[in-house]
C-alpha cells in the first residue's frame, strides 16, 4: 500500500512536469481529465475515474457540460469532484466570454469610439467603461467633473462604485469640453489614482482615453506618459 502511494505521488509529479513542458499537447482526453481531478482529490488515484467519465460522456467537453446529478452517477465521482467539474466549466465559460469580448474591443479604435461617444457632451466628465460588455459602450459609468467638491472623497466614492459594479476589465475616459488635449495636472492625478487603485483591486485597465471637442488620445499607446513633471507608467 505504501509503495502504491509512493508510485502514485510520482505519477502526479510526472504529469505536472509534462503539462508545464508541453501543455495539453500530446495528452489523451482521459489524461487531461485525470489531471483535472488532481485538484479536487487528496492522494486518490484518478486514472480509472477519468477513464469512466470519458467512456460515459464521450469527451471532455461533454463531461464539463454534463449535469451535476449525472456526474455523481459515475463510480469514483463524489460531490467534491462533481462540484469542481461544474465550477471549472463556469470559469472556462466566463473566461471564453471575456476574451472574446476583449478581442472585439481590440478591433475597434477605442479612442475614436469614445471621442464620438462624448463629442456632444456639454460638461466635463470622468467615465469608466466595461471592456467586457457585449458591445463597447453598452456599460459606461459617467461621473461629472464640473461640480466636484471634496476631490479625494469623490475619487474614493467612484472607486467603491467600480468595485460594486464587479467590472474586471475597464477603460477609464476623461472628457473635457475645451480644445486642449493634453491632460491637466488634475487629470494626471486622477489617472494616477485610478491606475494604482484599480490595479490594487485586481481590475485590469485596457486603455486610458482622453478626449475633448476636437480630438482624442489613447494614453495607453505611450507606455510611459510624462507631462508637467508627472510620470505615469500605463
C-alpha positions in Angstrom: 0.0 0.0 0.0 2.8 2.4 0.9 4.6 1.6 -2.3 1.4 2.3 -4.3 1.1 5.7 -2.7 4.7 6.5 -3.5 4.3 5.5 -7.1 1.0 7.5 -7.4 2.7 10.6 -5.9 5.5 10.3 -8.5 2.8 9.8 -11.2 1.2 13.1 -10.4 4.5 14.8 -10.3 5.5 13.4 -13.7 2.2 14.5 -15.2 2.5 18.1 -13.8 6.0 18.3 -15.3 4.7 17.0 -18.6 2.0 19.6 -18.6 4.3 22.5 -17.8 6.7 21.4 -20.5 4.2 20.9 -23.3 0.7 22.0 -22.1 -2.0 19.5 -23.0 -0.5 18.7 -26.4 0.1 15.0 -26.8 -2.1 14.2 -23.8 -5.1 12.0 -24.3 -8.6 13.2 -23.1 -8.6 10.8 -20.2 -5.1 12.0 -19.1 -6.4 15.6 -19.2 -9.4 14.6 -17.2 -7.2 12.7 -14.8 -5.1 15.8 -14.2 -8.1 18.0 -13.7 -9.3 15.6 -11.0 -5.9 16.0 -9.2 -7.1 19.4 -7.9 -10.2 18.1 -6.1 -8.9 14.8 -4.7 -6.3 14.2 -2.0 -3.9 11.5 -2.9 -6.5 9.4 -4.7 -5.8 7.6 -8.0 -7.9 9.4 -10.5 -6.9 7.4 -13.6 -9.8 4.9 -13.5 -12.4 7.7 -12.7 -11.1 9.7 -15.6 -11.5 6.7 -17.9 -15.0 6.2 -16.7 -16.0 9.8 -17.2 -14.7 9.9 -20.8 -16.3 6.5 -21.6 -19.6 7.6 -20.1 -19.9 11.0 -21.8 -17.6 10.6 -24.8 -15.3 13.7 -24.4 -14.0 16.3 -22.0 -16.4 18.9 -23.4 -19.3 16.5 -22.8 -18.1 15.8 -19.2 -18.0 19.6 -18.5 -21.5 20.0 -20.0 -22.9 17.1 -18.0 -25.5 17.8 -15.3 -24.2 17.6 -11.7 -26.5 14.7 -10.9 -25.3 12.7 -13.9 -21.7 13.2 -12.8 -22.5 11.7 -9.4 -23.7 8.5 -11.1 -20.2 7.7 -12.3 -18.2 5.5 -10.0 -15.5 7.4 -8.2 -17.1 10.8 -8.6 -18.3 12.3 -5.4 -19.9 15.6 -4.5 -16.5 17.4 -4.3 -15.3 16.2 -7.7 -18.7 16.9 -9.4 -18.8 20.4 -7.8 -15.2 21.1 -9.0 -16.0 20.0 -12.6 -19.1 22.3 -12.7 -17.1 25.1 -11.2 -14.3 24.6 -13.7 -16.8 24.7 -16.5 -18.2 28.0 -15.3 -14.8 29.6 -15.0 -14.0 28.4 -18.6 -17.2 29.9 -19.9 -16.6 33.2 -18.2 -13.0 33.3 -19.4 -14.0 32.5 -23.0 -16.7 35.2 -22.9 -14.4 37.8 -21.6 -11.6 37.0 -24.0 -14.0 37.1 -27.0 -15.3 40.5 -26.0 -11.8 41.8 -25.3 -10.8 40.7 -28.8 -13.9 42.5 -30.2 -12.9 45.7 -28.4 -9.4 45.4 -29.8 -10.9 45.5 -33.3 -12.3 48.9 -32.5 -10.3 52.2 -32.2 -11.3 52.7 -28.6 -10.2 56.4 -28.6 -12.3 57.2 -31.7 -15.2 55.3 -30.2 -15.3 57.4 -27.0 -14.5 60.6 -28.9 -17.8 60.0 -30.8 -19.5 58.8 -27.6 -18.8 62.1 -25.7 -18.4 64.7 -28.6 -21.8 66.2 -27.9 -21.4 66.2 -24.1 -21.8 69.7 -22.7 -19.8 69.1 -19.4 -16.5 67.7 -18.3 -16.8 64.0 -17.2 -14.8 61.1 -16.0 -16.1 57.7 -17.1 -15.4 54.0 -16.6 -16.4 51.7 -19.4 -16.7 47.9 -19.1 -14.4 46.4 -21.7 -16.2 43.0 -21.3 -19.6 44.3 -22.2 -21.2 42.6 -25.1 -20.8 45.8 -27.2 -18.3 48.6 -26.4 -20.1 51.4 -24.8 -23.0 49.3 -23.6 -21.9 49.7 -19.9 -20.4 53.0 -19.1 -20.5 54.7 -15.7 -20.2 58.5 -16.1 -19.2 61.0 -13.3 -19.4 64.8 -13.8 -16.2 66.7 -13.0 -17.7 70.2 -13.0 -19.2 70.0 -9.6 -16.7 68.0 -7.6 -16.3 69.4 -4.1 -14.0 67.2 -2.0 -11.9 65.6 -4.7 -10.4 62.9 -2.5 -13.8 61.8 -1.2 -15.2 61.9 -4.8 -12.4 59.6 -6.1 -12.9 57.1 -3.3 -16.7 57.1 -3.9 -16.1 56.4 -7.6 -13.6 53.6 -6.7 -16.2 52.0 -4.5 -18.8 52.2 -7.2 -16.4 50.4 -9.7 -15.9 47.6 -7.2 -19.6 47.2 -6.6 -20.2 47.1 -10.4 -18.0 43.9 -10.5 -16.2 45.1 -13.6 -12.9 43.2 -14.3 -11.6 44.9 -17.4 -12.1 48.6 -17.7 -11.4 51.7 -19.9 -11.1 55.0 -18.0 -12.1 58.0 -20.1 -11.6 61.7 -19.3 -13.6 64.1 -21.5 -13.0 67.9 -21.4 -15.2 70.3 -23.3 -12.3 72.6 -24.2 -9.8 72.2 -27.1 -6.7 71.4 -25.1 -6.0 67.7 -25.4 -3.0 67.5 -23.1 -4.2 66.2 -19.7 -4.1 68.8 -16.9 -2.3 68.1 -13.6 -5.8 67.3 -12.2 -6.4 64.8 -15.0 -3.0 63.2 -14.5 -3.6 62.9 -10.7 -7.0 61.3 -11.5 -5.4 58.8 -13.9 -2.6 58.1 -11.5 -5.1 57.4 -8.6 -7.2 55.0 -10.6 -4.2 53.2 -12.2 -3.0 52.4 -8.7 -6.4 51.8 -7.1 -7.7 49.5 -9.9 -4.5 47.5 -10.1 -4.6 47.0 -6.3 -8.2 45.8 -6.7 -7.0 43.4 -9.5 -9.1 45.2 -12.1 -7.3 45.3 -15.5 -7.0 48.6 -17.3 -7.3 48.0 -21.1 -6.9 51.6 -22.3 -6.8 55.2 -20.9 -8.6 57.7 -23.2 -8.6 61.5 -23.1 -11.0 63.4 -25.3 -12.1 66.9 -26.0 -14.3 68.6 -28.5 -11.9 68.2 -31.5 -9.6 65.2 -30.9 -8.7 62.3 -28.6 -5.6 60.5 -27.3 -5.2 56.9 -26.2 -2.5 57.3 -23.5 -2.0 53.5 -23.3 -0.1 53.7 -26.6 2.5 55.9 -25.0 3.6 53.2 -22.4 5.2 55.8 -20.1 3.5 59.2 -20.3 5.1 62.3 -18.9 3.6 65.7 -18.5 4.1 68.6 -16.1 6.7 66.7 -14.1 4.3 63.8 -13.5 5.3 60.4 -15.0 2.7 57.7 -15.4 3.5 54.1 -16.4 0.4 52.7 -18.2 
